[in-house]
Amino acid sequence: MQENIRYRTIGAIFLVSVGVIVLPMLLDSPTRHAPPELDHGVFEQGPEENQSQNPVDGEASSGIGFPIYDEVVPASDVVEKVTQLRAKVDSKGFSTEAHRTLFGEPILTAVRSDSSVFAVQLATFVNLKNARAFREKLRAEGSAAFISSFLDIGRGANKAEKVRYRVAVGPLLSHTGADEMRDVLAKKYDVDAIVVDMTQ
């Protein structure tokens, strides 16, 4: 009997403790703070301040004491640069210059006497899916392979333009190193690899 009384007493103490802790949390509403009073004097200008905000002779004003944005920000040649860039790229995104490479991809051309960056071109594909598969195979085996898309213009009577996809490894900063890599990769993949100049 005493054991039941003891359990009931402990249970009652526990419930009262929980009520004392949880009940105020449930009934308490969040405190609402009044917004700080605005100091309207900040926005009012005295005669001296108003004079200091007046535009200098020849300077345009927005009417609230500040110069117009166009007068503050210097003129930019961005529009002119974009126009020049558009003249160098056709509607499909290929360069209008001799190499006809897709804009943003590495440009591969014949090695010149002043070439400083090289790549090893391993193959040219008509199908992009095949080019990507070969590139992924090279990458999986540790080579820094990439694709350079270019517009191939037919010769003779057939002047149709076709996109071709060159798969190459690079960049390489040594012509000798590029020659050595060409020999290794040509043998490993049984392809006619060539060393080319690489520019962006």
PyMOL commands that set and color helices and strands:
alter all, ss='L'
color gray80, all
select helices_A, chain A and resi 2-27+40-42+47-53+69-72+78-88+128-140+175-189
alter helices_A, ss='H'
color red, helices_A
select strands_A, chain A and resi 107-109+118-125+145-153+161-172+194-199
alter strands_A, ss='S'
color yellow, strands_A
deselect
rebuild
show_as cartoon
